[in-house]
Amino acid sequence: MPEDARNRFAEDVFGHVITKDRKVMISWQGRTVTTVAGKAAEKLIARLATADRREVQHLLARATEHFKH
């Protein structure tokens, strides 16, 4: 399980949609912040399929590459 010292993944702040063309659109508080495509998207889709709720939040946060900075 990824480390979450500040307990930020206790809430579902990130959401995602997998499109027909296998892109992952990631949203934060309802706004789309990034889209992952290609091999990175395929890898992310596979990991999301087996992840629990907290791990999904962690994976989506990492995929955004710290969009708020």
N, C-alpha and C positions, 0 to 999 in steps of 0.2 A: 504494500500500500504506500503511495507517495506520502511524503511528509507534509503535514498541514498544521504547523505550529500555531498559527493564528486562527485556526478553525474556520477558514473562509469558505471551505467547500461543504459546509453543513447546509448552506442554502443553495438553491438552484438558480444561480445568477446567469449562467450560460445556457444557451439552447442551441440546437443544431437541426439542420434539415439536409438530407441526402437527396440530391437531385437525380433526375433520370440519367443524366450523363456522368454520374458518379463523382460529382463535386460535393464538398461538404461546406455548407454556408453556416457560419458560426455567428450567433447573436449574443449580445450582452444587454440585459435588461430590455429585451424586445427590439434592439436595433442591430442590424447586421453590421459586424465589425470586420470580418474577413471571410474569404472564400479559399478553401484548400482544394487543389486539383491535382491530377496526375498520380504519380506513384505515391506521393505523400498522402493524398486523399484515400487511396486504396489501403494503405497501411493504417491510417486513422480509422477508417470504417471497420476494419478487422478488429482493431483494439476496442473500439466502442461496443462492438457486438458482444464482447465477453466481460465488459467492465460493469462494476456496480455503480450506483448513483454517484457516490463521492469520487470514484475514480474517473467517471465520465466528466465531472466538473474539472478535475485536474488535467485530463487530456485536452479538453477544450481550451482551458486557460493557457496551457503550453503552446497549443497550435496558434493562438492569437499572437504569440511572440510579444507579449507585453504591449498591446496596442495603445494603452493609455499613456505611455511614456513618450 
